[in-house]
């Protein structure tokens, strides 16, 4: 990290030196220069292309380009073409550019002025104070008589014109220019913008050609700007503020292909109406909400956050119907195309991505979209637009799980997994998103009467059926997929149960336990992280039962609570006390280890040495996945106690491990430190928690609350 800051400082120093040299060259006649100016310009342009110009460098280079200097036209043009900002463009830079336009002795050449206007058009979305161009509107408009910059200026004005700019005297001036110049495309395009705001005043139609509209921005320049912004720390921080959600979105830098979804544009507005294009702040939006007119094409709601807010806050039957009709016609055509075996249009991906963005905002799947998906999934290949389709289906409303599975989920499972069995790793996260949506809906339902048995309401049964389906699927997958190749699958299963175990809500979301078979398989996985996470899940369930209204038997079947108690005892025996895999009728099941097998294992270990037995073999001090961390905990704890007791570090008796109650007693007799076994094991739990394995601590503390008292804070490792 330090090297990165050093490199940035070195680049900053270098660009400052280069700009200093450029400023000196700009006031020095060619014959008096000692350094070739093209070398300086090339170096600045390379830096700008690779890293962008910071605000200070940008300001100084623009000042050079915006006045008449000793630089040749080629150098100035090259500089303007490479004015890549690494941060947002300050308002004073915009003022400098506008001040360099027009006629006068100190003004730059017409070609330079035209390049500066085009540059303003390209960076208008990343200007620090977006209102600055609006404030400079009068100055820019009064330069329309300049032939050299008129076309570029009309394009810029077309993009920044708002209702407040459309004044009668400007309308007259534009009409006069139009009559004198004929059908100049760019001027006619600006007239069209004016006419959209006041169609009743500007009677008649303007001549519209392809060149009437602002041209698409240089894609290579825009792509380069995006790369610079993504690699600039300062630019990334400012970029999050670039679009505050209260201005209409314009497809600029990232628009690399044709788009079916148009920008927001309001047609046939009148003098008293307000358009979304005029809104530029949250205060402005709130003040004018009741007077805003619906834009021309409401399908822009798929990509425009401001339009999404407007439709959500001011719903209307007209708006909903218009959106539904457009989507219905488009999606029906796409379905018929796919059903006939032909490839769908290139616009389907754009629409599905837009629908996902809109659905994520509203949290509601439009009926026309759910109808389309129920049919389209029959012919879907399981590959195209998979992220968008799974994302949309995760918002399927709470309903009978069997119906939802027959209509949507079974088709998704078949389509996705048919392409690659490993794609089940995508199905579990998908069901996690569905569960989150369903639990949110179930939580908002009217609660049943108090003391009513769990799973007695329809919504509770629906959520439980979903969890049961994923449990059965997960158990099948864990058994089927070889160990070592299923890490992401196990992680997704654990994420699902982390959500289930921490989301129970009395009378709304029941406590839904995973299968004991699945739980024990995960406990025996060869990963410390997996062990910690499944322990955390069990601990969450224990906390959920502790916080639940009592008596528990009034809400849950005794068989369910018995199963969970078996699990708690098995885990406590496994990790904490030396009774791993023990079976006691009605109390614990030994993680399904047959008693005869446990006896045989115990005999085998006893033959290896009298200190070995099956009971303590999985304890926290010797567990195969935890033993190295437990050993480190002991060494740190031992050093703390040696210093605290003032013992000689070189001669004090050291424990060689593994730790047990007998070995600790023997250590004390040999002159070593005095530490209780429970205190040591609690320190292991705390050490594991500090290193990201806190699930084991949470389970042990939830199972035996008195363990928290077994550690002295002054003696923690």
PETAUR-V267389 format. One record per residue. N is the residue number from 0. SS is DSSP state (H for helix, E for strand, - for the rest). OMEGA is omega in radians with two decimals (999 if undefined). Layout:
n=(N,N)
ss=(SS,SS)
omega=(OMEGA,OMEGA)
This chain:
n=(0,1,2,3,4,5,6,7,8,9,10,11,12,13,14,15,16,17,18,19,20,21,22,23,24,25,26,27,28,29,30,31,32,33,34,35,36,37,38,39,40,41,42,43,44,45,46,47,48,49,50,51,52,53,54,55,56,57,58,59,60,61,62,63,64,65,66,67,68,69,70,71,72,73,74,75,76,77,78,79,80,81,82,83,84,85,86,87,88,89,90,91,92,93,94,95,96,97,98,99,100,101,102,103,104,105,106,107,108,109,110,111,112,113,114,115,116,117,118,119,120,121,122,123,124,125,126,127,128,129,130,131,132,133,134,135,136,137,138,139,140,141,142,143,144,145,146,147,148,149,150,151,152,153,154,155,156,157,158,159,160,161,162,163,164,165,166,167,168,169,170,171,172,173,174,175,176,177,178,179,180,181,182,183,184,185,186,187,188,189,190,191,192,193,194,195,196,197,198,199,200,201,202,203,204,205,206,207,208,209,210,211,212,213,214,215,216,217,218,219,220,221,222,223,224,225,226,227,228,229,230,231,232,233,234,235,236,237,238,239,240,241,242,243,244,245,246,247,248,249,250,251,252,253,254,255,256,257,258,259,260,261,262,263,264,265,266,267,268,269,270,271,272,273,274,275,276,277,278,279,280,281,282,283,284,285,286,287,288,289,290,291,292,293,294,295,296,297,298,299,300,301,302,303,304,305,306,307,308,309,310,311,312,313,314,315,316,317,318,319,320,321,322,323,324,325,326,327,328,329,330,331,332,333,334,335,336,337,338,339,340,341,342,343,344,345,346,347,348,349,350,351,352,353,354,355,356,357,358,359,360,361,362,363,364,365,366,367,368,369,370,371,372,373,374,375,376,377,378,379,380,381,382,383,384,385,386,387,388,389,390,391,392,393,394,395,396,397,398,399,400,401,402,403,404,405,406,407,408,409,410,411,412,413,414,415,416,417,418,419,420,421,422,423,424,425,426,427,428,429,430,431,432,433,434,435,436,437,438,439,440,441,442,443,444,445,446,447,448,449,450,451,452,453,454,455,456,457,458,459,460,461,462,463,464,465,466,467,468,469,470,471,472,473,474,475,476,477,478,479,480,481,482,483,484,485,486,487,488,489,490,491,492,493,494,495,496,497,498,499,500,501,502,503,504,505,506,507,508,509,510,511,512,513,514,515,516,517,518,519,520,521,522,523,524,525,526,527,528,529,530,531,532,533,534,535,536,537,538,539,540,541,542,543,544,545,546,547,548,549,550,551,552,553,554,555,556,557,558,559,560,561,562,563,564,565,566,567,568,569,570,571,572,573,574,575,576,577,578,579,580,581,582,583,584,585,586,587,588,589,590,591,592,593,594,595,596,597,598,599,600,601,602,603,604,605,606,607,608,609,610,611,612,613,614,615,616,617,618,619,620,621,622,623,624,625,626,627,628,629,630,631,632,633,634,635,636,637,638,639,640,641,642,643,644,645,646,647,648,649,650,651,652,653,654,655,656,657,658,659,660,661,662,663,664,665,666,667,668,669,670,671,672,673,674,675,676,677,678,679,680,681,682,683,684,685,686,687,688,689,690,691,692,693,694,695,696,697,698,699,700,701,702,703,704,705,706,707,708,709,710,711,712,713,714,715,716)
ss=(-,H,H,H,H,H,H,H,H,H,H,H,H,H,H,H,H,H,H,H,H,H,H,H,H,H,-,-,-,H,H,H,-,-,-,-,H,H,H,H,H,H,H,H,H,H,H,H,H,H,H,-,E,-,H,H,H,H,H,H,H,H,H,H,H,-,-,-,-,-,-,-,H,H,H,H,H,H,H,H,H,-,-,-,E,-,-,-,E,-,H,H,H,H,H,H,H,H,H,-,-,-,-,-,-,-,-,-,-,H,H,H,H,H,H,H,H,H,H,H,H,H,H,H,H,H,E,-,-,-,H,H,H,H,H,-,H,H,H,H,H,-,-,-,-,-,H,H,H,H,H,H,H,H,H,H,H,H,H,H,-,-,H,H,H,-,-,H,H,H,H,H,H,H,H,H,H,H,H,H,H,-,-,-,H,H,H,H,H,H,H,H,H,H,H,H,H,-,-,-,-,-,-,-,-,-,-,-,-,H,H,H,-,-,-,-,-,-,H,H,H,H,H,H,H,H,H,H,H,H,H,-,H,H,H,H,H,H,H,-,-,-,-,-,-,-,-,-,-,-,-,-,-,-,-,-,-,-,-,-,-,-,-,-,-,-,-,-,-,-,-,-,-,E,-,H,H,H,-,-,-,H,H,H,H,H,H,H,H,H,H,E,-,-,-,-,-,H,H,H,H,H,-,-,H,H,H,H,H,H,H,H,H,-,-,-,H,H,H,H,H,H,H,H,H,H,H,H,H,H,H,H,H,H,H,H,H,H,H,-,-,-,-,-,-,-,H,H,H,H,H,H,H,H,H,H,H,H,H,H,H,H,-,-,-,-,H,H,H,H,H,H,H,H,H,H,-,-,-,-,-,-,-,-,-,H,H,H,H,H,H,H,H,-,-,-,-,-,-,-,H,H,H,H,H,H,H,H,H,H,H,H,H,H,H,H,H,H,H,-,H,H,H,H,H,H,H,H,H,H,H,H,H,H,H,H,H,H,H,H,H,H,H,-,-,-,-,-,-,-,-,-,-,-,-,-,-,H,H,H,H,H,H,H,H,H,H,H,H,H,H,H,H,H,H,H,H,H,H,H,-,-,-,-,-,-,H,H,H,H,H,H,H,H,H,H,H,H,H,H,H,-,-,-,E,-,-,-,E,-,-,-,-,-,-,H,H,H,H,H,H,H,H,-,-,-,-,H,H,H,H,H,H,H,H,H,H,H,H,H,H,H,H,H,H,H,H,-,-,-,-,H,H,H,-,-,-,H,H,H,H,H,H,H,H,H,H,H,H,H,H,H,H,H,H,-,-,-,-,-,-,-,E,E,-,-,-,E,E,H,H,H,-,-,H,H,H,H,H,H,H,H,H,H,H,H,H,H,-,-,-,-,-,-,H,H,H,H,-,-,-,-,-,-,-,-,H,H,H,H,H,H,H,H,H,H,H,H,H,H,H,H,H,H,H,-,-,-,-,-,-,-,-,-,-,-,-,-,-,-,H,H,H,H,H,H,H,H,H,-,-,-,-,-,-,-,H,H,H,H,H,H,H,H,H,H,H,H,H,H,-,-,-,H,H,H,H,H,H,H,H,H,H,-,H,H,H,H,H,H,-,-,H,H,H,-,-)
omega=(-3.13,3.14,-3.13,3.13,3.11,3.11,-3.13,3.12,3.13,3.11,3.14,3.10,-3.10,-3.10,3.09,3.11,-3.13,3.14,3.05,3.14,3.12,3.14,3.11,-3.14,-3.09,3.14,-3.13,3.10,-3.03,-3.05,-3.11,-3.10,3.08,-3.14,3.13,-3.03,-3.12,3.10,3.12,-3.11,3.14,-3.14,3.11,-3.13,3.10,3.11,-3.14,-3.13,-3.08,-2.98,-3.06,3.13,3.06,-3.01,-3.14,3.12,3.12,3.13,-3.07,3.11,3.11,3.10,3.10,-3.07,-3.01,3.07,3.14,-3.08,3.11,-3.14,3.09,-3.06,-3.13,-3.14,-3.13,3.13,3.11,3.11,-3.10,-3.14,-3.11,3.10,3.13,3.10,3.03,3.11,3.07,-3.08,-3.13,-3.12,-3.09,3.06,3.09,3.11,3.12,3.13,-3.13,3.11,3.12,-3.13,3.08,-3.09,-3.13,-3.06,-3.08,-3.09,3.08,-3.09,3.11,3.13,3.10,3.12,3.12,3.09,3.12,3.10,3.10,3.13,3.08,3.13,-3.09,-3.06,-3.01,-3.13,-3.14,3.05,-3.02,3.10,-2.96,-3.10,-3.04,3.11,3.09,3.12,3.13,-3.04,-3.09,-3.14,-3.13,-3.11,-3.10,3.11,-3.11,3.12,3.12,-3.07,-3.00,-3.09,-3.01,-3.08,3.14,-3.13,3.09,3.12,3.12,3.14,3.11,-3.10,-3.05,-3.11,3.03,-3.05,-3.08,3.14,-3.06,-3.13,-3.12,-3.11,3.10,3.07,3.13,-3.13,3.12,3.14,3.10,3.09,-3.12,3.12,-3.11,-3.06,-3.08,-3.07,3.06,-2.95,-3.07,3.12,3.09,3.08,3.09,3.07,3.11,3.10,3.12,-3.10,3.10,3.14,-3.11,-3.11,-3.11,-3.13,-3.13,-3.10,3.14,-3.10,3.09,3.13,-3.07,3.04,-3.13,-3.10,3.11,-3.08,3.07,-3.11,3.08,-3.09,-3.12,-3.05,-3.13,3.13,-3.12,3.12,3.12,3.12,3.12,3.14,3.14,-3.12,-3.10,-3.13,3.14,-3.13,-3.12,-3.12,3.13,3.14,-3.13,-3.10,3.13,3.14,-3.04,3.14,-3.02,3.13,3.14,2.91,3.13,-3.13,3.08,3.14,-3.10,-2.99,-3.04,-3.11,-3.07,-3.13,-3.14,-3.09,3.08,-3.12,-3.08,2.96,3.09,3.09,-3.11,3.14,3.01,3.02,3.11,-3.02,-3.05,-3.08,3.10,-3.14,3.11,-3.12,-3.12,-3.08,3.12,3.10,-3.13,3.12,3.13,-3.13,-3.12,-3.09,-3.02,-3.02,-3.05,-3.07,-3.09,3.10,3.04,3.12,-3.05,-3.11,-3.06,3.11,3.05,3.12,-3.10,-3.07,-3.06,-3.11,-3.12,3.10,3.07,3.12,-3.09,-3.12,3.14,-3.09,3.13,-3.09,3.09,3.12,-3.13,-3.12,-3.14,-3.12,-3.14,3.14,-3.12,-3.11,3.13,-3.12,-3.12,-3.13,-3.10,-3.07,3.10,3.09,-3.13,3.12,3.13,3.10,-3.14,-3.12,-3.14,3.11,3.14,3.11,3.11,-3.10,3.12,-3.11,-3.10,3.13,3.14,-3.12,3.14,3.09,3.10,3.10,3.10,3.12,-3.14,-3.13,3.09,3.11,-3.07,-3.07,-3.13,3.10,-3.12,-3.14,-3.12,3.13,3.12,3.09,3.12,-3.10,-3.13,3.12,-3.06,-3.13,3.12,-3.08,-3.10,-3.10,3.12,-3.10,-3.06,3.08,-3.04,-3.12,-3.14,-3.10,3.10,3.10,3.12,-3.12,3.10,3.11,3.03,-3.02,3.11,-3.09,3.07,-3.02,-3.13,3.11,-3.14,-3.14,3.13,-3.06,-3.01,-2.85,-3.13,3.12,3.10,3.14,-3.10,-3.08,-3.06,-3.04,3.12,-3.13,-3.11,-3.13,3.13,-3.14,3.00,3.08,3.07,-3.08,-3.12,3.06,3.09,3.12,3.07,3.10,3.10,-3.13,3.13,3.13,-3.11,3.12,3.07,3.12,-3.13,-3.13,-3.12,3.14,3.08,-3.09,3.09,3.08,-3.14,3.09,3.09,-3.06,3.12,-3.13,3.14,3.13,-3.11,-3.10,3.10,3.12,-3.14,3.13,-3.13,3.11,3.09,3.14,3.12,3.12,-3.14,3.09,3.13,3.12,-3.11,3.14,3.11,-3.10,-3.13,-3.14,-3.00,-3.03,-3.12,3.08,-3.12,3.14,-3.03,-3.06,-3.12,3.09,3.12,-3.14,-3.14,3.08,3.12,3.10,3.12,-3.08,3.00,3.06,-3.11,-3.01,-3.08,-3.03,-3.11,-3.11,-3.08,3.12,3.09,-3.14,-3.10,2.99,-3.05,-3.05,3.00,3.07,3.09,3.10,3.14,-3.12,-3.09,3.05,3.12,3.10,-3.09,3.09,-3.04,-3.10,3.08,3.13,3.12,3.11,-3.14,-3.08,3.13,3.04,3.09,3.10,3.14,3.09,3.08,3.11,3.12,3.11,3.12,3.09,-3.13,-3.09,-3.07,3.06,-3.13,-0.06,-3.09,-3.09,3.10,-3.08,-3.05,3.11,3.13,3.13,3.13,-3.14,3.09,3.13,-3.13,3.11,3.05,-3.12,-3.14,-3.13,3.12,-3.13,3.11,3.08,-3.06,-2.97,-2.93,-3.14,-3.00,3.11,-3.07,3.04,3.14,-3.12,3.06,-3.07,3.08,-3.11,3.13,-3.03,3.05,-3.14,3.11,3.06,-3.13,-3.13,3.14,3.10,3.13,3.13,3.13,3.11,3.14,3.10,-3.13,-3.14,3.10,3.10,3.12,-3.13,-3.06,3.13,-3.07,3.02,-3.05,-3.05,-3.08,-2.99,3.13,-3.11,-3.00,-3.13,-3.06,-3.14,-3.07,-3.09,-3.06,-2.96,-3.12,3.10,3.09,3.13,3.11,3.11,3.14,-3.10,3.12,3.12,3.14,3.12,3.10,-3.10,3.12,3.13,-3.11,-3.08,3.10,-3.12,3.10,-3.06,-3.08,-3.04,-3.10,3.12,-3.12,3.10,-3.12,3.11,-0.08,-3.06,3.03,-3.14,3.14,-3.11,3.11,3.09,3.12,3.13,3.14,3.12,-3.12,3.11,3.10,-3.11,3.14,3.13,3.08,-3.09,-3.13,3.11,3.11,-3.09,3.08,3.07,3.06,3.11,-3.14,3.11,3.11,-3.11,3.14,-3.10,2.99,3.14,-3.05,-3.11,-3.13,3.09,-3.11,3.14,-3.10,3.14,3.11,-3.10,-3.13,-3.04,-3.11,3.12,-3.13,-3.12,-3.04,-3.10,3.04,-3.08,-3.12,-3.09,3.11,3.13,999)
